[in-house]
Amino acid sequence: MSETTTLTILSTSDTHGFVLPTNYVQRDGTQPFGLTRAATVIDTVRQQDPAHTLVVENGDFLQGSPLAYYAVKGTAQSQPSLLTQAYNAVGYDVGTLGNHEFNYGADYLRQALATLNYPLAQANILDEAGQPAFGPAYQLIKKGGVTVAILGLTTSYIPHWESPDHIQGLQFADVVSTAEEWVPRLQKLADVVVIAYHGGFERDLTDGAPTETLTGENKGYALAQIPGVDALITGHQHRQLAGHVHGVPTTQPGYRGEMVGRIDLTLTRENDRWTVTDSDAQLLPTGTAVPQPAITQLMAPVQQTVEDWLDQPLGRVQGDMTIPDPDAARITESPYIEFIQTVQMAATGTDISGTALFNNEGAGFGATVSLRDVMTNYIYPNTLAVLRITGATLRAALEKSARYFQPAPNGAIGVNPRFLHPKPQRYNYDMYHGIDYTIDVAQPMGQRITALTYHGQPVQADQLLDVTVNQYRAVGGGNYTMFGPQQIVRENQKDMTELIADYLQAHPVITATADDNFHVINSSK
């Protein structure tokens, strides 16, 4: 007679250091997400059958929140344990790495990993000898008599975004070929093979049609086709997904701990071998869960310190630098965006700059500017690079940005749904300062820049220009393939939070101005 058992796999991904349920826009704010809420959901499920429950941390935990930034930059020496103590208290069985783990450099990453109390699995980030650079490729964990192998994988697209200094000496192997190498070996060692992949899906989960340009950034659909994979945890895209792909149960639990992924496997034992005979995948919302008291209490001292730190006044604004309508601020230059461009140009000595309004949460600056305002508007730890590019390259970049828009009825201007789904990518629409240009959304993509001048003169295709952008964009991030490291002529190693704070220290009163140098129109009206 055959024997049956169950295995529950819980996962978080892309929590980005949001431990407490706040986005820090307001002091002590309360939001329906956060690691403490996720921890309560995890505890509730795990308590039902702890011997058969496995908990996975799927990467992008080390960067993203003001708390995470404070652990790196807020004290005289970096103290990653200020953040990682919360993750240690969740009770993870295993973790893997996300792409944002490298934002503060490999040295800080290793310092942070040394403070974790759970093991890491990471197979495709290799050292110069071709060996896994951050611990073993996989972990074997016993749960209720069942041996589970967890293979850790991370999107191999990291070199397209990350500062070369942060990943020096590392190789990022293809995730599919890595999995094809490891899965057959793990089948011999374990009853169940789980892939924890910090990456997402490149194709529609129902019909397999590509949902993005197939760059290799996301390969979840291909991973699910590998024979021997019993469960697939994904992340990176911040999507909320649960279901089966090629018969493999898979989850992707959103962003900032708003969901916990749950995969349930039913196993049957025959001839001394467990095999998966049934499976289910779902997402468990965390928004109404009470924040886990022990972690909340543990983090209370540092949270208070961070809130006080964020409330430091840095400067004052004359005029209006708020962003009441983020969509309008992308069509007509806002004073906040012009200020960011001014900081970037001052820091790098150029007179052309490009930046983005990264999401729709930032409210711009009020009359008094605090560090909180800076960090909740400029949310990434970007450094700056100066590109020396031709006018043709600049035009190509503007055409790429112009794809953000699409014509809407009655001559209105809409947003291209590819920038909103499956993952919001508002950060891939850049606005430029120091040039004058017009985007006509009624024109075909690739022909939308209908005017482009520099100092009042048309920009020539072979004209050389120095342009400041963030490091992510400078190396081609966001599929800006016209840019690359070979065009970088100089860099500023301070991140933008520091640069903005430094600028405000030197200019404690800033004036809200916008010179209206770009126009987005729909000529069909």
C-alpha positions as CSV (number, residue, x, y, z in Angstrom):
1,M,0.0,0.0,0.0
2,S,1.4,3.4,-1.0
3,E,2.1,6.1,1.6
4,T,1.2,9.8,1.0
5,T,2.5,13.0,2.6
6,T,2.4,16.7,1.9
7,L,5.0,19.5,1.5
8,T,4.1,23.2,1.8
9,I,6.6,25.7,0.3
10,L,6.1,29.3,1.4
11,S,8.1,32.2,-0.2
12,T,8.7,35.9,-0.1
13,S,10.4,37.8,-2.9
14,D,11.3,41.4,-3.7
15,T,10.6,42.7,-0.1
16,H,13.3,45.3,-0.8
17,G,14.0,46.0,2.9
18,F,10.4,47.0,3.7
19,V,10.2,45.3,7.1
20,L,7.7,47.5,8.8
21,P,4.3,48.2,7.1
22,T,5.3,51.7,5.9
23,N,6.5,53.3,2.6
24,Y,8.1,56.1,4.7
25,V,6.3,58.8,2.8
26,Q,4.8,59.9,6.1
27,R,6.3,59.3,9.5
28,D,4.9,56.1,11.1
29,G,2.6,55.5,8.1
30,T,0.7,52.2,7.8
31,Q,0.5,50.3,4.5
32,P,-0.9,46.9,3.6
33,F,2.5,45.3,3.1
34,G,5.8,44.6,4.8
35,L,7.9,41.7,6.1
36,T,6.2,41.8,9.5
37,R,2.8,41.2,7.9
38,A,4.3,38.5,5.7
39,A,5.9,36.9,8.8
40,T,2.5,36.6,10.5
41,V,1.0,34.8,7.5
42,I,4.1,32.5,7.3
43,D,3.7,31.7,11.1
44,T,0.0,31.0,10.7
45,V,0.6,28.4,7.9
46,R,3.8,26.9,9.4
47,Q,2.2,26.3,12.8
48,Q,-0.3,24.0,11.2
49,D,2.4,21.6,10.1
50,P,5.9,22.8,10.8
51,A,7.6,19.5,9.9
52,H,6.2,19.7,6.4
53,T,6.7,23.4,5.7
54,L,9.6,25.0,3.9
55,V,10.1,28.8,3.8
56,V,12.2,30.5,1.0
57,E,13.5,34.0,0.7
58,N,13.7,34.7,-3.0
59,G,16.0,37.7,-3.2
60,D,15.9,41.5,-3.5
61,F,15.8,42.0,0.3
62,L,18.9,44.2,0.8
63,Q,18.0,47.4,-1.1
64,G,14.9,49.5,-1.7
65,S,13.7,51.0,1.6
66,P,15.1,53.9,3.6
67,L,15.8,51.3,6.3
68,A,17.9,49.3,3.9
69,Y,19.7,52.5,2.9
70,Y,20.3,53.5,6.5
71,A,22.0,50.2,7.2
72,V,24.5,51.0,4.5
73,K,25.0,54.8,4.7
74,G,23.2,56.0,7.9
75,T,26.0,55.3,10.3
76,A,29.8,55.8,10.3
77,Q,30.2,52.1,9.2
78,S,27.8,49.9,7.4
79,Q,25.7,47.8,9.7
80,P,23.7,45.3,7.6
81,S,22.5,43.5,10.7
82,L,20.2,46.5,11.4
83,L,18.2,45.1,8.4
84,T,19.1,41.4,8.3
85,Q,18.1,40.9,12.0
86,A,14.5,41.1,10.8
87,Y,15.0,38.5,8.1
88,N,16.7,36.2,10.6
89,A,13.6,36.4,12.8
90,V,11.3,35.1,10.0
91,G,12.6,31.6,10.2
92,Y,13.6,31.1,6.5
93,D,15.0,27.7,5.6
94,V,16.9,28.9,2.6
95,G,17.4,32.1,0.5
96,T,18.8,33.2,-2.8
97,L,20.1,36.4,-4.3
98,G,18.3,39.1,-6.3
99,N,19.8,41.6,-8.8
100,H,19.4,44.5,-6.3
101,E,21.6,42.7,-3.8
102,F,24.6,44.1,-5.8
103,N,23.5,47.7,-5.7
104,Y,25.9,48.5,-2.9
105,G,28.7,46.3,-4.2
106,A,29.9,42.8,-3.6
107,D,31.8,43.6,-0.4
108,Y,28.7,44.9,1.3
109,L,26.7,42.0,0.0
110,R,29.2,39.5,1.5
111,Q,29.2,41.5,4.8
112,A,25.4,41.2,4.9
113,L,25.2,37.5,4.0
114,A,27.6,36.8,6.8
115,T,24.9,38.1,9.2
116,L,22.2,35.8,8.0
117,N,21.2,32.7,10.0
118,Y,19.8,30.8,7.0
119,P,21.8,29.2,4.2
120,L,22.0,30.5,0.7
121,A,21.6,28.6,-2.6
122,Q,22.9,30.3,-5.7
123,A,24.1,28.4,-8.8
124,N,24.6,30.7,-11.7
125,I,26.7,33.6,-10.3
126,L,30.2,32.3,-10.6
127,D,33.7,33.5,-9.6
128,E,36.6,33.7,-11.9
129,A,37.3,30.0,-11.4
130,G,33.7,29.2,-12.6
131,Q,32.5,28.1,-9.2
132,P,29.4,29.5,-7.4
133,A,30.6,32.7,-5.8
134,F,28.0,33.0,-3.0
135,G,27.8,29.7,-1.3
136,P,26.6,26.4,-2.7
137,A,24.5,26.0,-5.8
138,Y,21.8,24.2,-3.9
139,Q,20.7,23.2,-0.4
140,L,19.3,19.8,0.6
141,I,16.7,20.1,3.4
142,K,14.7,17.3,5.1
143,K,11.0,18.0,5.7
144,G,9.0,15.2,7.3
145,G,11.1,12.4,5.8
146,V,11.1,14.1,2.4
147,T,14.4,15.4,1.0
148,V,14.0,18.7,-0.8
149,A,16.6,20.2,-3.1
150,I,16.4,24.0,-3.6
151,L,18.4,25.3,-6.6
152,G,19.0,29.0,-6.4
153,L,19.1,31.0,-9.6
154,T,19.3,34.8,-10.3
155,T,18.6,36.7,-13.5
156,S,21.7,36.7,-15.6
157,Y,21.0,40.1,-17.0
158,I,22.7,41.9,-14.1
159,P,25.7,43.1,-16.1
160,H,23.3,45.1,-18.3
161,W,22.3,47.3,-15.2
162,E,24.9,47.1,-12.5
163,S,28.0,49.3,-12.0
164,P,31.0,47.2,-13.3
165,D,32.8,47.9,-10.0
166,H,30.1,46.2,-8.0
167,I,30.3,42.9,-10.0
168,Q,34.0,42.7,-10.8
169,G,35.3,39.2,-11.1
170,L,31.8,37.7,-11.3
171,Q,30.2,35.8,-14.2
172,F,26.5,35.5,-14.7
173,A,25.7,32.2,-16.3
174,D,22.5,31.5,-18.2
175,V,19.8,30.2,-15.8
176,V,18.3,27.6,-18.2
177,S,21.6,25.9,-19.0
178,T,22.6,26.1,-15.4
179,A,19.3,24.4,-14.3
180,E,19.6,21.8,-17.1
181,E,23.0,20.9,-15.6
182,W,21.9,20.8,-12.0
183,V,18.3,19.4,-12.0
184,P,19.3,15.8,-13.2
185,R,22.0,15.7,-10.5
186,L,19.6,16.9,-7.8
187,Q,17.0,14.3,-8.8
188,K,19.4,11.7,-7.7
189,L,19.9,13.4,-4.4
190,A,16.4,14.5,-3.4
191,D,12.8,13.5,-3.7
192,V,11.7,17.0,-4.7
193,V,13.5,19.6,-6.8
194,V,12.5,23.2,-6.2
195,I,13.9,26.1,-8.2
196,A,14.1,29.5,-6.4
197,Y,14.6,31.9,-9.3
198,H,15.0,35.6,-8.9
199,G,13.6,36.3,-12.3
200,G,10.2,36.3,-13.9
201,F,8.3,35.2,-16.9
202,E,9.1,36.1,-20.5
203,R,5.9,34.6,-22.0
204,D,2.2,34.6,-21.4
205,L,1.5,31.7,-19.0
206,T,-1.5,30.5,-21.0
207,D,-0.5,30.7,-24.6
208,G,3.3,31.1,-24.5
209,A,3.3,34.3,-26.5
210,P,6.2,36.6,-25.7
211,T,5.2,39.4,-23.3
212,E,8.5,41.3,-23.6
213,T,11.5,41.5,-25.8
214,L,13.3,38.2,-25.2
215,T,16.6,39.5,-23.8
216,G,17.2,36.7,-21.3
217,E,16.3,38.9,-18.3
218,N,13.4,36.7,-17.5
219,K,13.3,32.9,-18.3
220,G,10.7,31.5,-15.9
221,Y,8.6,30.0,-18.8
222,A,11.7,28.2,-20.1
223,L,12.7,26.9,-16.7
224,A,9.3,25.4,-16.1
225,Q,9.9,23.2,-19.2
226,I,12.9,21.5,-17.8
227,P,12.1,17.9,-16.9
228,G,12.4,17.1,-13.2
229,V,11.4,20.5,-11.8
230,D,8.7,20.0,-9.2
231,A,8.1,23.6,-8.1
232,L,9.2,27.0,-9.4
233,I,9.4,30.1,-7.2
234,T,9.8,33.4,-9.2
235,G,10.2,37.1,-8.5
236,H,11.9,40.2,-10.0
237,Q,8.9,41.5,-12.0
238,H,6.9,42.3,-8.8
239,R,3.9,40.5,-10.3
240,Q,1.3,38.6,-8.4
241,L,1.1,35.1,-10.0
242,A,0.1,31.7,-8.9
243,G,-0.7,28.7,-11.1
244,H,0.8,26.0,-13.2
245,V,3.2,26.4,-16.1
246,H,3.8,23.2,-18.1
247,G,2.3,21.4,-15.2
248,V,4.8,22.9,-12.7
249,P,3.3,24.8,-9.7
250,T,4.7,28.3,-9.6
251,T,4.3,31.6,-7.7
252,Q,5.4,35.2,-7.8
253,P,4.4,37.1,-4.6
254,G,4.5,40.7,-5.7
255,Y,6.5,43.4,-4.0
256,R,7.4,44.6,-0.5
257,G,5.8,41.6,1.2
258,E,2.3,42.2,-0.1
259,M,1.8,38.5,-0.7
260,V,3.3,35.2,0.4
261,G,3.6,32.5,-2.2
262,R,2.3,29.1,-1.3
263,I,2.9,25.8,-3.2
264,D,1.4,22.6,-1.8
265,L,2.8,19.3,-3.1
266,T,1.2,15.9,-2.5
267,L,3.7,13.1,-2.6
268,T,3.2,9.4,-2.8
269,R,5.9,6.9,-1.8
270,E,6.4,3.7,-3.8
271,N,9.5,1.6,-3.9
272,D,11.2,3.8,-1.3
273,R,10.8,6.8,-3.6
274,W,8.6,9.9,-3.1
275,T,7.0,11.3,-6.2
276,V,4.8,14.4,-6.6
277,T,1.3,13.3,-7.5
278,D,-0.6,16.5,-7.1
279,S,0.1,20.2,-6.5
280,D,-1.5,23.5,-5.9
281,A,-0.3,27.1,-6.0
282,Q,-1.8,30.2,-4.5
283,L,-0.9,33.7,-3.1
284,L,-1.7,34.6,0.5
285,P,-2.4,38.3,0.9
286,T,-0.7,40.0,3.9
287,G,-2.5,43.3,3.9
288,T,-4.8,42.6,6.8
289,A,-2.4,40.5,8.8
290,V,-1.3,41.9,12.1
291,P,2.4,42.8,11.9
292,Q,4.4,40.0,13.7
293,P,4.9,41.3,17.3
294,A,8.3,39.9,17.9
295,I,9.9,41.3,14.8
296,T,8.1,44.6,15.3
297,Q,9.5,44.9,18.8
298,L,12.9,43.8,17.6
299,M,13.0,46.5,14.9
300,A,11.4,49.3,17.1
301,P,14.7,51.0,18.1
302,V,16.2,51.2,14.6
303,Q,12.8,52.1,13.1
304,Q,12.6,55.1,15.5
305,T,16.2,56.1,14.6
306,V,15.4,55.8,10.8
307,E,12.2,57.9,11.2
308,D,14.2,60.6,13.0
309,W,17.0,60.5,10.5
310,L,14.5,60.9,7.6
311,D,13.0,64.0,9.2
312,Q,16.3,65.9,9.0
313,P,15.5,69.2,7.2
314,L,17.7,69.8,4.3
315,G,16.4,72.9,2.6
316,R,13.4,75.0,1.6
317,V,11.5,75.6,-1.7
318,Q,10.4,78.9,-3.1
319,G,7.4,78.1,-5.3
320,D,5.7,74.8,-6.0
321,M,7.8,71.6,-6.4
322,T,5.0,69.2,-5.7
323,I,3.8,66.5,-8.1
324,P,0.0,66.5,-7.9
325,D,-0.3,64.5,-11.2
326,P,2.6,62.2,-12.0
327,D,1.2,61.5,-15.5
328,A,1.1,65.2,-16.3
329,A,4.6,65.6,-15.0
330,R,5.8,63.2,-17.7
331,I,4.2,65.2,-20.5
332,T,5.2,68.7,-19.3
333,E,8.4,69.2,-17.3
334,S,7.7,69.7,-13.6
335,P,9.9,71.8,-11.3
336,Y,10.8,68.7,-9.3
337,I,12.2,67.0,-12.4
338,E,14.1,70.1,-13.4
339,F,15.6,70.2,-10.0
340,I,16.9,66.6,-10.3
341,Q,18.4,67.5,-13.7
342,T,20.1,70.5,-12.1
343,V,21.6,68.4,-9.4
344,Q,22.8,65.8,-12.0
345,M,24.4,68.5,-14.2
346,A,26.0,70.2,-11.3
347,A,27.5,67.0,-10.0
348,T,29.0,66.0,-13.4
349,G,29.7,69.3,-15.2
350,T,27.4,68.8,-18.2
351,D,24.6,70.8,-19.6
352,I,22.4,67.9,-20.8
353,S,20.8,65.5,-18.4
354,G,18.2,62.7,-18.4
355,T,16.2,61.3,-15.6
356,A,12.9,59.6,-14.9
357,L,9.9,59.9,-12.5
358,F,10.4,56.4,-11.2
359,N,6.9,55.6,-10.0
360,N,3.6,57.3,-9.0
361,E,4.2,57.3,-5.2
362,G,6.5,60.3,-4.9
363,A,4.7,63.6,-4.2
364,G,7.6,65.9,-5.1
365,F,8.9,68.5,-2.6
366,G,6.8,70.7,-0.3
367,A,7.9,74.0,1.2
368,T,10.5,72.2,3.4
369,V,12.6,69.4,2.1
370,S,13.7,66.6,4.4
371,L,15.7,63.5,3.8
372,R,12.4,61.6,3.8
373,D,11.3,63.7,0.8
374,V,14.5,63.0,-1.0
375,M,14.4,59.2,-0.4
376,T,10.7,58.7,-1.1
377,N,10.9,60.5,-4.4
378,Y,14.4,59.4,-5.7
379,I,14.0,55.8,-4.6
380,Y,17.1,54.1,-6.2
381,P,20.8,54.3,-5.0
382,N,21.9,55.4,-8.5
383,T,25.2,56.9,-9.2
384,L,25.8,59.1,-12.2
385,A,27.7,58.6,-15.4
386,V,28.5,61.0,-18.3
387,L,28.1,59.5,-21.8
388,R,29.8,61.0,-24.8
389,I,27.3,60.2,-27.6
390,T,26.4,61.3,-31.1
391,G,23.3,63.3,-31.9
392,A,22.0,60.1,-33.6
393,T,22.4,58.2,-30.4
394,L,20.6,60.8,-28.4
395,R,17.7,60.8,-30.9
396,A,17.5,57.0,-30.7
397,A,17.3,57.3,-26.9
398,L,14.5,59.9,-27.1
399,E,12.7,57.6,-29.6
400,K,13.0,54.8,-27.1
401,S,11.5,57.0,-24.4
402,A,8.8,58.1,-26.7
403,R,7.4,54.6,-26.8
404,Y,6.1,55.2,-23.3
405,F,3.1,57.0,-24.9
406,Q,0.4,56.1,-27.2
407,P,-2.4,58.2,-28.9
408,A,-5.7,58.1,-27.0
409,P,-9.2,59.1,-28.2
410,N,-10.0,62.7,-28.9
411,G,-6.4,63.7,-29.3
412,A,-5.4,62.8,-25.8
413,I,-2.1,61.2,-24.8
414,G,-2.2,57.7,-23.2
415,V,0.4,55.4,-21.7
416,N,1.6,52.3,-23.7
417,P,0.3,49.3,-21.7
418,R,3.7,47.6,-22.2
419,F,5.1,50.1,-19.7
420,L,2.4,49.1,-17.2
421,H,2.0,45.4,-17.6
422,P,3.1,42.8,-16.7
423,K,5.4,45.0,-14.6
424,P,5.1,48.8,-14.2
425,Q,8.2,50.3,-15.9
426,R,7.6,54.0,-15.5
427,Y,11.3,54.3,-14.7
428,N,12.1,53.5,-18.3
429,Y,10.6,56.8,-19.6
430,D,13.3,59.4,-19.5
431,M,13.0,63.2,-19.7
432,Y,15.9,65.4,-20.8
433,H,17.1,68.8,-19.9
434,G,19.5,71.1,-21.8
435,I,17.9,70.2,-25.1
436,D,14.5,71.1,-26.6
437,Y,12.5,68.4,-28.2
438,T,9.0,67.4,-29.2
439,I,7.4,64.0,-29.0
440,D,4.4,63.5,-31.3
441,V,2.6,60.3,-30.3
442,A,0.5,60.4,-33.5
443,Q,3.6,59.4,-35.4
444,P,4.9,55.8,-35.8
445,M,7.2,54.6,-33.2
446,G,10.8,55.4,-34.2
447,Q,9.7,58.6,-35.9
448,R,8.1,60.5,-33.0
449,I,10.9,63.1,-32.3
450,T,9.7,65.8,-34.6
451,A,12.0,68.5,-33.2
452,L,15.4,68.3,-31.5
453,T,17.7,71.3,-30.8
454,Y,20.7,72.1,-28.6
455,H,21.4,75.8,-27.8
456,G,18.8,76.7,-30.4
457,Q,20.4,74.7,-33.2
458,P,19.2,71.4,-34.7
459,V,21.1,68.5,-33.3
460,Q,23.2,66.9,-36.0
461,A,23.5,63.1,-36.3
462,D,27.3,63.2,-36.0
463,Q,27.5,65.9,-33.3
464,L,29.2,64.8,-30.1
465,L,27.4,65.6,-26.9
466,D,28.1,64.9,-23.2
467,V,25.0,63.7,-21.4
468,T,24.5,62.8,-17.7
469,V,22.3,59.8,-16.9
470,N,22.2,57.3,-14.0
471,Q,24.5,54.3,-14.0
472,Y,21.6,51.9,-14.7
473,R,20.8,53.7,-17.9
474,A,24.4,54.4,-18.9
475,V,25.2,50.7,-19.3
476,G,22.0,50.1,-21.3
477,G,19.5,49.3,-18.5
478,G,15.9,49.3,-19.6
479,N,16.9,47.9,-23.0
480,Y,18.4,51.3,-24.0
481,T,20.8,49.4,-26.3
482,M,22.1,52.6,-27.9
483,F,24.0,53.2,-24.6
484,G,26.8,51.2,-23.2
485,P,29.9,51.3,-20.9
486,Q,32.2,52.1,-23.8
487,Q,30.5,55.6,-24.0
488,I,31.2,56.5,-20.4
489,V,33.8,59.3,-20.1
490,R,33.5,60.0,-16.4
491,E,31.5,59.0,-13.3
492,N,30.4,60.3,-10.0
493,Q,30.6,57.7,-7.3
494,K,28.3,59.4,-4.8
495,D,24.7,58.1,-5.0
496,M,21.9,60.5,-5.8
497,T,20.6,60.7,-2.2
498,E,23.9,62.1,-1.2
499,L,24.2,64.4,-4.2
500,I,20.7,65.9,-3.6
501,A,21.5,66.4,0.1
502,D,24.9,68.0,-0.8
503,Y,23.2,70.3,-3.3
504,L,20.6,71.4,-0.7
505,Q,23.4,72.0,1.8
506,A,25.1,74.3,-0.6
507,H,21.8,75.9,-1.8
508,P,19.5,75.8,1.2
509,V,16.8,77.7,-0.7
510,I,15.9,76.3,-4.1
511,T,13.5,77.9,-6.5
512,A,10.8,75.9,-8.4
513,T,11.3,76.5,-12.1
514,A,10.5,74.7,-15.2
515,D,11.7,75.9,-18.6
516,D,9.2,73.8,-20.6
517,N,12.0,72.4,-22.9
518,F,10.1,69.3,-24.0
519,H,6.6,68.8,-25.4
520,V,4.5,65.7,-25.8
521,I,1.7,66.2,-28.3
522,N,-0.9,64.3,-30.3
523,S,-1.1,65.9,-33.7
524,S,-4.0,63.8,-34.7
525,K,-6.5,66.0,-32.7
